[in-house]
């Protein structure tokens, strides 16, 4: 490594951590550390910094982020979560551990609409945490369930995180979205099995079984919400529209469903949804633009190539590579924002994965799923923070209770490593 490269790498890494310690938001820390590296080397003009940040944000596919978030907000404000919970309760609520399984199932349904782990935990946890307590579940256990269920929010499509990953590495976003379907469903099943085992062992109560007439009424009310992921994925799968276009279609459909079917929203709520969506999207885009500049500086100084060469020199088998990747991503996911890790780490690891013959779609799916699990692990798991704010329980306590659920989700990830078809079969069937 040359002196200039070494200087750039040191300045970038040291400054980004220094700014983080000082309390500077990560998006700004990345931008400021890039500025520091440019000023230190003196070989790149400041104009290039602005140009690269603009280029990083001016990507057509990123329009999908705004529309998916907007559609999710509209559905949330429109009473979506309570209808999904009723439907899930009608399906499994009367079984052993039914209410806890309802939480997992409701998170799965909501994940297929919101594309966000935090939104999933907040929406389902806010409604089911009190209900779980009323049914006799321990307070801390009741708070843990929406946090681990919320992990599925960025695995099951539509996923904002898959959009960021695909755009960053120039991989088909549509295929990435489909790659999360089977692993996400397996994750939901695994969490449900754990809920059943705990309920059986600890004698948690069952819910009441709905009669057939009541169930079909609940299913009818949940129908428009459940159609959303089918419309999105069906359109992408058939080639009728792109992932970005599907996001716009999802937004239009959510407006029609909430305004004319549920009839619970007025236009002032739509304005609030627009404000929330704009704020969330702006935060994501600032992060993306800053991280793009950060990654570009690493790339122009040949640091990713050198790191790949180094990793290949010490990791000689695909098995060892997978182990290293999973350990690294779980660790990073405990401390860092998911999108930041993708924007910085994914371009470094993807070439190494390719050298081992790993399918880029499979690697992307595993990369995102593993990071998602980090959101339910202390000390900085985002889903744990949401559940903690809802319940008042400490992060570490919830994190300790989440360990069995995290382990079964990791088992699903490992299975996806061993059996690539779990991630690649559906994408391979997509229309070109």
C-alpha positions, 0 to 999 in steps of 0.5 A: 500500500502506497503512502497516499493510499495509507493516508487516505484510509487512515484519515477516512477511518479515524475521522469518521469514528472521531465525528461519531464519538463527538455526536455528529450524525453518521450521515454527516460524519461520512461526508465530513470524513470525506472532506478531511481526506480530500483536504489532507491529500490535496490531490482531489478538488472540492468540486469533486466532492459535491459532484460525487455526492450529487451523482450518488443521489441522482439515481432513478431507482431511489424513487422507489424508496420514497414511494414504498415508504409513502405507501407504508405510511398511508396503510399504517395511518389507515388502520392497516395494523389492527386489521392484519392483527385480527386476521392473524388472530383468526388464523392462529390465535386459538393455538398454543402460544397463539397470541405470540404467533399472531405477533410474528405473523402480523409482523410478516404481513406488515413487513410485506407492505412497509419495507421497514423493520422499525415501522414493523416493530412500531406498528405491531408492537404498539398494538400487540404489546398490551394485548400480550400482557393482558393474555398473561405473557411476561412483560419483557417477553411481550416486548421482545416479540415485536422486535424480533418479528420486525427483523423481517421488515427489510427481508420480505419485499418490498424492502427499501434496504434491497433497493439500496443494496441493488443500486449500490452494486448495480444488481437487479433490484427486482431479483433482489426483492424476490430473493427475500421471499423464501428466506423471509417466510422461513424466518417467519416460520422459525420464529413461530416455532420458537413461540410455540415451544416457549408457550408449550414449555411455559404454559402460555394461554391460548386465544379464543377461536373465531367462528367461521362467519367472524373469520371471513369478515375479518379476512375480507377487511384485511384483503385490500391490505394483503393484496398490496404485496401481491400487486407489487411482486406480481407486476415485477415478476410478470415484467409489467412494471419495474420495481420503481414503477411498482412502488408508485403503483403501490402508493396509488393502490394504498390511497384508493384502499384507505380512502374508498375501502377503509374510509378512515383517512382524511386528506390532512392525514395524507399530508402528515404521511407525506411529511413523514415520508419526505423526512425519512427519505431525506435522511436516507438520501443524505446518508446515501450521498455521503456514503457514496462519496466515502466509498468513492474515495476508497475506490479511487485509492484502490483500497477495495481491491487491496482488501479483497486481495488480502482477504483472499490470501487468508481465506482459502475456502468458501466455508471460511468466507461465509463464516467470516462474513456472517460474524462480521455482519452480525457484529457490525449490525449491532452497532451501525445503521444497515444502509451505511454498512451496505454502502461501505462494506458491500462493495468491499466484500462482493468482489471476494464473494464473486471470486468464490463463485457465489451468486450475487443475488444469493450474497445480497440476500444473505448480506441484508438478512444478516444485517437485519438480524443485527437490529434485534441485538444489543447494544444498538439494535434499532428494533430493540430501541423501538420495543424498549420505548414502547414497553419501558424495558431496558435494551439489554434485557430485551436483547438477552431474551431475543437470543433464541430467536436470533439464533433460529434466524441465523439458522435460516441464513446458514441454510440459505448459504448452504442451499443457494436456491432458497434465494435464487430460485424465484429471481431466476424465474422472473421475466427478463 
